[in-house]
Amino acid sequence: MICSIYKSAKKEGAYLYIPHKDKFDQVPEALMQMFGKPYFVMVIKLEGRRLAQVDIEKVTQSLQTDGYFLQLPPPTVDLLKEHKARKAEGKS
């Protein structure tokens, strides 16, 4: 399966995978509004490939069932909160 990947103009680290370049008709309007203007990144062949942040099977399944796949960035880690929690555990 071949798909096109776009990055979000509004949400850093968000990528939208669609089966056909520039065909966003399967993507819900609310998602497109949240995503902002899509900037084309590349076209890739999914078979035999590994992706850095997402499971290729999830991408393929979502493309087949929903017509798109949305990759969101991993949640940010609150280092101060973690530090305070570790410090509190050390005092107990």
SERO-4910 file (N, C-alpha, C, O; in steps of 0.05 Angstrom, whole numbers):
BEGIN
 pado doro    nc1    nc2    nc3   cac1   cac2   cac3    cc1    cc2    cc3    oc1    oc2    oc3
  Met    A     17    -24      0      0      0      0     18     25      0     38     26     14
  Ile    A     10     44    -16     24     69    -18      7     91     -4    -18     90     -7
  Cys    A     20    109     10      4    131     22     20    157     22     45    157     18
  Ser    A      6    179     25     18    205     25     17    215     54     -3    210     68
  Ile    A     38    229     62     40    239     89     41    270     88     55    282     72
  Tyr    A     26    282    106     24    311    109     30    319    138     21    305    156
  Lys    A     43    342    142     47    352    169     27    375    174     18    388    155
  Ser    A     21    379    199      1    399    207     13    426    208     36    430    217
  Ala    A     -2    446    200      6    474    203      0    484    231     12    504    240
  Lys    A    -19    471    245    -27    481    271    -15    465    295    -10    477    316
  Lys    A    -11    440    291     -2    423    314     24    410    308     26    392    291
  Glu    A     45    420    320     72    409    315     73    379    322     64    371    343
  Gly    A     85    364    305     88    335    309     64    319    300     65    294    303
  Ala    A     43    331    290     20    317    280     23    312    250     30    330    235
  Tyr    A     18    287    242     20    279    214     -5    265    205    -17    249    221
  Leu    A    -14    270    181    -37    257    170    -29    239    146    -16    249    128
  Tyr    A    -37    214    147    -31    195    126    -57    190    111    -78    185    123
  Ile    A    -56    192     84    -79    187     68    -71    169     44    -47    170     36
  Pro    A    -89    154     33    -82    135     12    -74    148    -15    -58    137    -30
  His    A    -85    171    -21    -80    184    -46    -73    213    -42    -85    228    -26
  Lys    A    -52    222    -56    -42    249    -53    -64    270    -58    -78    269    -79
  Asp    A    -66    289    -40    -85    311    -42   -114    304    -43   -131    320    -51
  Lys    A   -121    280    -34   -150    272    -33   -157    269     -4   -153    248      9
  Phe    A   -169    290      7   -176    291     36   -206    286     41   -216    291     63
  Asp    A   -220    275     21   -249    272     24   -257    252     46   -280    254     56
  Gln    A   -240    234     54   -246    215     75   -241    226    103   -250    215    123
  Val    A   -226    248    104   -218    260    130   -241    277    140   -250    295    125
  Pro    A   -251    273    165   -273    290    175   -265    319    175   -242    327    180
  Glu    A   -285    336    170   -281    365    169   -270    376    195   -253    393    195
  Ala    A   -281    366    218   -271    375    244   -241    369    248   -227    386    259
  Leu    A   -233    346    238   -204    339    240   -188    358    222   -166    366    230
  Met    A   -197    364    199   -182    381    180   -180    409    192   -159    423    189
  Gln    A   -201    419    206   -199    445    219   -179    445    241   -164    464    244
  Met    A   -178    424    258   -159    421    279   -130    419    268   -112    430    279
  Phe    A   -128    404    246   -102    399    234    -90    423    221    -66    427    221
  Gly    A   -107    440    210    -98    464    195    -90    456    167    -96    434    157
  Lys    A    -76    475    154    -68    470    126    -48    447    126    -27    447    140
  Pro    A    -54    426    110    -35    403    108    -12    410     89    -16    419     67
  Tyr    A     12    405     99     36    409     82     47    382     74     54    366     91
  Phe    A     49    377     48     58    352     38     87    346     47    104    364     45
  Val    A     91    322     56    118    313     65    130    293     45    151    298     35
  Met    A    115    271     40    125    250     23    104    229     16     83    228     29
  Val    A    110    213     -4     95    189    -10    112    165     -3    136    165    -10
  Ile    A    101    146     11    117    122     18    101     97     12     77     96     11
  Lys    A    116     76      8    105     49      6    107     36     33    128     35     45
  Leu    A     84     27     44     83     18     72     94    -11     75    106    -17     96
  Glu    A     91    -27     55    101    -55     57    131    -56     62    146    -42     49
  Gly    A    139    -73     81    167    -77     87    181    -53     99    205    -52     99
  Arg    A    166    -36    111    177    -11    122    172     -9    152    152    -21    162
  Arg    A    188      5    166    183     11    195    181     41    198    195     56    185
  Leu    A    163     49    215    159     77    220    169     83    249    167     66    266
  Ala    A    180    106    253    193    113    278    174    114    302    180    104    324
  Gln    A    150    126    298    133    131    321    107    116    321     92    116    341
  Val    A    100    102    300     74     88    298     78     60    287     97     54    273
  Asp    A     59     43    295     58     15    285     47     15    256     26     25    251
  Ile    A     63      4    238     55      3    210     28    -11    206     13     -4    188
  Glu    A     22    -31    222     -3    -46    220    -27    -27    227    -48    -29    215
  Lys    A    -23    -11    247    -45      8    255    -50     28    232    -73     35    226
  Val    A    -28     37    220    -31     56    198    -46     43    175    -65     54    164
  Thr    A    -37     19    167    -50      5    145    -79     -1    150    -96      4    133
  Gln    A    -85    -10    174   -113    -16    182   -130      9    181   -152      8    171
  Ser    A   -120     30    192   -135     55    192   -140     66    164   -161     76    158
  Leu    A   -120     64    147   -123     73    119   -144     57    105   -160     68     90
  Gln    A   -145     31    110   -165     14     97   -193     18    108   -213     18     93
  Thr    A   -196     22    134   -223     24    146   -233     53    147   -257     58    142
  Asp    A   -216     72    154   -224    100    157   -218    118    133   -231    138    129
  Gly    A   -197    110    118   -189    127     96   -168    147    103   -160    163     86
  Tyr    A   -158    146    128   -137    164    137   -125    153    163   -137    136    176
  Phe    A   -102    163    171    -90    157    197    -78    183    208    -64    197    193
  Leu    A    -84    189    233    -73    213    245    -52    205    265    -57    190    284
  Gln    A    -27    215    262     -5    210    280     -1    235    297      4    256    287
  Leu    A     -5    232    323     -1    254    342     26    251    356     36    229    359
  Pro    A     38    273    364     63    271    378     59    258    406     37    259    417
  Pro    A     80    245    416     77    233    443     73    255    463     82    278    459
  Pro    A     59    249    485     55    269    505     81    280    517    100    265    519
  Thr    A     81    305    523    106    317    535    108    308    564     88    303    578
  Val    A    133    305    573    138    297    600    142    321    617    158    339    610
  Asp    A    129    323    639    132    345    658    154    337    677    150    324    698
  Leu    A    178    346    671    202    339    686    201    350    715    210    337    733
  Leu    A    190    374    718    188    386    745    169    369    762    176    363    785
  Lys    A    147    360    751    128    344    766    141    317    774    138    308    797
  Glu    A    156    305    755    170    280    761    191    284    783    193    267    801
  His    A    205    306    781    226    312    801    214    315    829    224    304    848
  Lys    A    192    330    830    178    334    856    168    308    867    169    303    892
  Ala    A    157    291    850    147    265    859    169    247    870    166    234    891
  Arg    A    192    247    856    215    231    866    225    242    892    233    227    910
  Lys    A    226    268    894    236    281    918    217    274    942    226    269    964
  Ala    A    191    275    937    171    269    958    174    240    967    172    234    990
  Glu    A    179    222    948    182    193    954    207    189    971    207    173    990
  Gly    A    228    205    966    253    202    981    251    212   1009    266    202   1027
  Lys    A    233    230   1015    229    241   1042    211    223   1059    213    224   1083
  Ser    A    195    206   1046    177    189   1061    191    166   1075    178    150   1089
***
